[in-house]
């Protein structure tokens, strides 16, 4: 048995320059492990609670000193002398210590930073790669290198609402290795920047390193990314497919009961949103759409799933918020067929692993995802490999907080025992824009 000697938290800064929590765990052997916590801009109502100080005179109220104090006080005292290998017991203890369903008392950021650091410390104590330790905890016999979905164009809350739809991503379906996947999507990202510059469109970076060209409609953005794929010397659908994150909850006008597409200066009903996305799937090589409707529009999601669920992956992010109860409700209602997995939505590692297992048992595809406010912690790469999720969503191939995770995938890929996840290439539809 290897026991925890100390737990220490501190306030550091994420990729947006906002405070976040970092936690060190030191074992009785003297071994040290560290983890830090990301933060989202487009957040679901049902996520675990991120504790902020609220003092507007310091970091505009976004400080996390209270959460850090909880780490250094109650959490540190409760974990001292605990067996670092008993991850579930430690995570259960943290939830019980907090005593609220959403971890609002201690803060999900305080609890998660501790949970992840404990896992990393157990890997250090075992002398094993982190992804192997995660695989043990997840009950996965064969870890898998994930297919990345890479941010190319951004709008929504990731780019000052320069476009209504939040993200358009490239999925390198012809890649046979992690390194090739990164190389192919880098070509598309470079080609997109060149096209934007040639057309006088902005090439400023959004939160996740994607371009923010300010396309007025989703169709314009889809045409642009398709043209970028071709300009990179690649074939849309066969080499690079397209994924979309609509983040529709941020578009939903609860007073009007419809979706406000501000760039188009129009409102759209649920039926119109479904028709719009169906037309996109008909015309472009799209493999997945994330959050096409509001997080509580269960009836709309059911209609969308009946219409498109056999053709593409419909991924719930705000819909499920990596929450076992929300996912169970979605499965029972026949809603979506994929779940975005974000550790800070759940609040503990084992809680997150339970959601992945629940999704897999129901035939839902898990996609491990970063947040728009990230740190240079590369835990996410090991999580995707260790859970054999099959797909990872990190952001663009820009910015150090993104590249830290891509670089970790490259390192992990040196393990010759691992296979690379493949997605089927799409045959373009007859009227596809190519």
C-alpha positions in Angstrom: 0.0 0.0 0.0 1.2 3.5 -0.9 -0.4 6.2 1.3 -1.1 9.9 0.8 1.1 12.2 2.9 0.0 15.6 1.8 -2.5 17.3 -0.5 -1.8 20.9 -1.5 -3.8 23.2 -3.8 -2.9 26.5 -5.4 -4.5 29.1 -7.8 -2.9 29.1 -11.3 -4.2 30.4 -14.6 -5.8 28.8 -17.6 -5.5 29.5 -21.3 -7.8 32.5 -21.1 -5.8 33.9 -18.2 -8.5 33.1 -15.7 -7.8 31.5 -12.3 -8.2 27.8 -11.9 -7.2 25.1 -9.3 -4.0 23.0 -9.4 -3.5 20.2 -6.8 -0.3 18.4 -5.7 -0.5 15.0 -4.1 2.6 13.7 -2.3 2.9 10.1 -1.2 4.7 8.6 1.8 7.5 7.6 -0.6 8.0 11.2 -1.5 6.6 10.8 -5.0 4.7 13.9 -6.2 1.9 14.1 -8.8 0.0 17.2 -10.0 -3.2 18.0 -11.9 -5.1 21.1 -12.9 -8.7 21.8 -13.8 -10.1 23.2 -17.0 -13.1 25.5 -17.4 -15.8 26.0 -20.1 -17.3 29.0 -21.7 -20.3 27.1 -23.2 -21.6 25.4 -20.1 -24.6 23.2 -19.5 -27.1 23.9 -16.7 -26.6 20.4 -15.2 -22.8 20.5 -14.9 -21.0 20.1 -11.5 -20.5 23.4 -9.8 -17.3 25.4 -10.4 -16.7 27.4 -7.2 -15.6 31.0 -7.9 -14.9 33.6 -5.2 -17.2 36.3 -6.6 -15.1 39.2 -5.4 -15.4 41.6 -8.4 -12.4 43.5 -7.3 -10.1 40.5 -7.8 -10.0 38.8 -11.2 -13.5 40.0 -11.9 -14.9 37.6 -9.4 -13.4 34.6 -11.0 -10.8 33.8 -8.3 -10.7 30.3 -6.8 -9.1 30.9 -3.5 -12.1 29.5 -1.6 -11.8 26.2 -3.6 -8.0 26.2 -2.9 -8.7 26.7 0.8 -11.0 23.7 0.7 -8.2 21.6 -0.9 -5.7 22.7 1.7 -8.2 22.3 4.6 -10.9 19.7 4.7 -9.8 17.7 1.7 -6.2 17.4 2.7 -7.2 16.4 6.2 -9.6 13.7 5.0 -7.1 12.2 2.5 -4.0 12.1 4.7 -3.0 8.4 5.2 -5.4 7.1 2.6 -4.4 4.3 0.2 -3.7 6.1 -3.1 -4.7 3.0 -5.1 -8.3 3.1 -3.9 -9.5 5.7 -6.3 -13.2 4.9 -6.0 -13.1 5.1 -2.2 -11.3 8.4 -2.4 -13.7 9.9 -4.9 -16.7 8.7 -2.9 -15.1 10.2 0.2 -14.7 13.5 -1.6 -18.4 13.5 -2.7 -19.6 12.6 0.8 -17.3 15.3 2.3 -18.9 17.9 0.0 -22.4 16.6 0.7 -24.2 18.3 -2.3 -25.3 16.7 -5.6 -23.3 19.2 -7.7 -20.3 19.5 -5.5 -21.2 23.1 -4.8 -20.0 23.4 -1.3 -16.3 22.5 -1.7 -16.4 23.2 -5.5 -16.1 20.6 -8.3 -12.9 22.3 -9.3 -11.4 21.5 -5.8 -12.7 18.0 -5.9 -11.7 17.2 -9.5 -8.2 18.6 -9.1 -7.7 16.3 -6.2 -9.2 13.3 -7.9 -7.0 13.6 -11.0 -3.9 14.2 -8.9 -4.6 11.1 -6.9 -4.9 9.0 -10.0 -1.7 10.3 -11.4 0.1 9.7 -8.1 -1.1 6.0 -8.2 0.4 5.6 -11.6 3.7 7.1 -10.4 3.6 4.7 -7.4 3.0 1.8 -9.8 5.7 2.8 -12.1 3.3 2.7 -15.1 2.0 5.1 -17.8 -1.0 7.1 -16.7 -3.2 5.6 -19.5 -2.5 2.1 -18.3 -3.6 3.1 -14.7 -6.7 4.7 -16.1 -7.4 1.5 -18.2 -7.2 -0.5 -14.9 -9.7 1.7 -13.2 -12.0 1.7 -16.3 -11.8 -2.1 -16.7 -10.4 -1.7 -20.2 -8.2 -4.6 -21.4 -7.0 -2.9 -24.6 -6.4 0.9 -24.6 -6.9 2.5 -28.0 -5.4 5.7 -29.5 -8.3 8.0 -30.3 -9.2 9.6 -33.6 -9.0 13.4 -33.1 -11.6 15.8 -34.2 -9.8 19.1 -34.7 -11.2 22.6 -34.5 -10.8 24.6 -37.7 -13.5 27.3 -37.6 -15.0 28.8 -34.4 -17.9 31.0 -33.5 -20.4 31.0 -30.6 -19.1 31.7 -27.1 -15.6 30.5 -28.2 -15.2 33.5 -30.6 -17.4 36.4 -29.4 -20.4 35.1 -31.4 -18.6 35.8 -34.7 -20.7 32.9 -36.1 -23.8 31.4 -34.6 -22.6 27.8 -34.7 -19.8 27.3 -32.3 -17.3 25.0 -34.0 -16.6 23.3 -37.3 -14.0 20.5 -37.0 -11.9 18.3 -39.2 -11.9 14.5 -38.6 -9.0 12.8 -40.4 -10.8 9.6 -41.3 -8.1 8.3 -43.7 -5.4 8.6 -41.0 -3.8 5.3 -39.8 -1.8 6.8 -36.9 -2.0 9.6 -34.4 0.9 11.4 -36.0 -0.7 11.2 -39.5 -4.0 12.4 -38.0 -2.3 15.5 -36.6 -0.4 16.1 -39.9 -3.6 15.9 -42.1 -5.6 18.2 -39.9 -2.7 20.6 -39.7 -2.8 20.8 -43.5 -6.5 21.7 -43.4 -5.9 24.3 -40.7 -3.2 26.0 -42.7 -5.2 25.9 -45.9 -8.2 27.4 -44.1 -6.0 30.3 -42.8 -4.7 30.9 -46.3 -8.2 30.9 -47.8 -9.4 33.3 -45.1 -6.5 35.7 -45.7 -7.0 35.6 -49.5 -10.7 36.5 -49.1 -10.0 39.3 -46.5 -11.7 37.3 -43.7 -10.3 37.5 -40.2 -7.7 35.0 -39.2 -7.8 35.8 -35.5 -7.7 32.8 -33.1 -10.7 31.8 -31.0 -10.4 30.2 -27.5 -9.5 26.8 -28.8 -7.1 27.9 -31.5 -9.5 27.7 -34.4 -10.0 30.5 -36.9 -12.9 32.9 -36.5 -13.8 34.1 -40.0 -17.3 35.4 -39.1 -19.3 33.5 -41.7 -22.8 34.7 -41.7 -24.4 31.2 -42.1 -23.5 27.7 -41.2 -23.6 26.8 -44.8 -20.9 29.4 -45.6 -18.7 27.9 -43.0 -19.2 24.4 -44.3 -18.4 25.5 -47.8 -15.2 27.2 -46.5 -14.0 24.2 -44.5 -14.8 21.9 -47.5 -12.8 24.2 -49.8 -9.9 24.2 -47.3 -9.9 20.4 -47.3 -9.6 20.4 -51.1 -7.0 23.2 -51.0 -4.9 21.0 -48.7 -4.9 18.3 -51.5 -7.3 16.0 -49.6 -10.7 14.6 -50.5 -13.7 15.6 -48.4 -15.3 12.6 -46.9 -12.7 10.1 -47.9 -9.7 11.8 -46.2 -11.3 14.4 -44.0 -14.8 14.4 -42.7 -16.5 17.3 -40.9 -17.9 17.5 -37.3 -20.0 20.3 -36.0 -20.6 21.6 -32.5 -23.7 23.8 -32.6 -23.9 24.5 -28.9 -27.6 25.2 -29.4 -28.4 25.8 -25.8 -26.5 29.2 -26.1 -28.8 30.0 -29.1 -32.0 29.1 -27.4 -34.3 32.0 -26.5 -36.4 30.7 -23.6 -38.8 33.6 -23.6 -39.6 33.1 -27.3 -39.3 29.4 -27.3 -37.0 29.3 -30.4 -33.4 29.6 -31.5 -32.0 33.1 -32.2 -29.5 33.0 -35.1 -28.1 36.5 -34.5 -25.7 36.5 -37.5 -28.6 35.7 -39.8 -31.0 38.0 -38.0 -33.6 35.3 -37.8 -35.3 33.0 -35.3 -35.7 29.3 -36.0 -38.1 26.7 -34.5 -37.0 23.3 -33.4 -38.4 21.8 -36.6 -36.5 24.4 -38.7 -33.2 23.6 -36.8 -33.7 19.9 -37.6 -34.4 20.7 -41.3 -31.4 22.9 -41.5 -29.0 20.3 -40.1 -30.5 17.6 -42.2 -29.9 19.6 -45.3 -26.2 20.1 -44.1 -25.8 16.3 -43.7 -27.3 15.8 -47.2 -24.8 18.3 -48.8 -21.6 17.9 -46.8 -19.4 15.0 -45.5 -20.6 15.4 -41.9 -19.9 12.5 -39.4 -21.2 14.1 -36.2 -23.2 17.0 -34.8 -22.9 18.0 -31.2 -25.7 19.7 -29.3 -27.9 20.5 -32.3 -30.7 21.4 -30.0 -31.2 22.9 -26.5 -30.2 20.8 -23.4 -33.8 20.3 -22.3 -35.5 19.9 -25.7 -36.0 16.2 -25.2 -38.9 15.9 -27.8 -36.8 17.8 -30.4 -33.8 15.5 -29.7 -36.0 12.5 -30.2 -37.1 13.8 -33.6 -33.6 14.6 -34.6 -32.3 11.2 -33.5 -35.0 9.4 -35.5 -34.2 11.5 -38.5 -30.4 11.5 -38.5 -29.3 8.9 -35.9 -28.7 6.2 -38.5 -26.6 8.5 -40.6 -24.3 10.3 -38.2 -23.3 10.6 -34.6 -25.5 12.9 -32.6 -23.4 13.9 -29.5 -24.9 15.2 -26.3 -22.7 17.7 -24.4 -24.9 20.2 -22.6 -27.6 17.5 -23.0 -25.8 15.0 -20.8 -23.1 17.0 -19.0 -21.1 13.8 -18.3 -23.9 13.0 -15.8 -25.0 9.4 -15.3 -28.6 10.3 -14.5 -28.9 12.6 -17.5 -27.4 10.0 -19.8 -29.7 7.3 -18.4 -32.7 9.5 -19.2 -31.4 10.1 -22.7 -30.9 6.3 -23.3 -34.4 5.6 -22.0 -35.9 8.3 -24.3 -33.9 7.1 -27.4 -32.1 10.4 -27.6 -28.7 10.9 -29.3 -26.1 8.2 -29.9 -23.0 9.7 -28.5 -21.9 11.5 -25.3 -19.2 14.1 -24.9 -17.0 13.3 -21.9 -15.7 16.2 -19.8 -14.2 15.5 -16.4 -15.0 18.8 -15.0 -18.7 18.4 -15.8 -18.8 15.3 -13.6 -16.4 16.3 -10.8 -14.5 13.1 -10.2 -12.5 10.6 -12.2 -14.5 7.5 -11.2 -17.8 9.3 -11.9 -16.5 10.1 -15.4 -15.4 6.5 -16.0 -18.9 5.3 -14.9 -20.5 7.6 -17.6 -18.1 6.2 -20.2 -19.0 2.6 -19.2 -22.7 3.4 -19.2 -22.5 5.0 -22.7 -20.6 2.0 -24.1 -23.0 -0.5 -22.6 -25.9 1.3 -24.4 -24.1 1.6 -27.7 -23.4 5.3 -27.4 -20.1 6.6 -28.6 -18.0 8.4 -26.0 -15.9 11.4 -27.1 -13.4 12.6 -24.6 -13.2 16.4 -24.7 -11.2 19.4 -23.5 -12.8 22.7 -22.5 -12.3 26.1 -24.0 -10.4 27.3 -20.9 -7.7 24.7 -20.7 -4.3 24.2 -18.9 -1.2 22.6 -20.1 -2.0 19.4 -18.1 -2.1 16.5 -20.6 -4.3 14.2 -18.5 -7.0 14.3 -21.2 -4.8 12.4 -23.7 -4.2 9.5 -21.3 -7.9 9.5 -20.4 -9.0 9.1 -24.0 -6.5 6.2 -24.6 -7.1 4.5 -21.2 -10.9 4.4 -21.7 -10.5 3.3 -25.3 -13.1 6.0 -26.1 -12.2 6.1 -29.8 -12.4 9.8 -30.3 -10.9 12.9 -28.7 -11.8 16.6 -29.1 -8.9 18.8 -27.9 -9.2 22.0 -30.0 -7.1 23.2 -32.9 -3.5 22.4 -33.6 -2.5 25.8 -32.1 -1.8 27.1 -28.6 0.3 25.3 -26.0 -2.6 24.1 -23.9 -3.9 22.2 -26.9 -0.5 21.0 -28.2 0.4 19.6 -24.8 -2.3 17.0 -25.3 -1.5 16.3 -28.9 2.1 15.9 -28.0 1.2 13.4 -25.2 -0.8 11.4 -27.8 2.3 11.2 -30.0 4.4 10.0 -27.0 1.8 7.4 -26.0 1.6 6.2 -29.7 5.2 5.0 -29.3 3.7 2.0 -27.5 3.6 -0.5 -30.3 0.9 -2.6 -28.5 -1.7 0.1 -29.1 -4.0 0.3 -32.1 -5.3 3.5 -33.6 -9.1 4.1 -33.7 -10.6 4.3 -37.2 -13.8 5.8 -38.4 -15.4 4.7 -41.7 -14.8 7.1 -44.5 -17.9 8.7 -46.0 -18.9 8.5 -49.6 -20.0 12.0 -50.6 -23.7 12.3 -51.4 -24.8 13.1 -54.9 -25.4 16.8 -54.3 -22.4 17.3 -51.9 -20.5 20.6 -52.3 -17.0 19.4 -53.4 
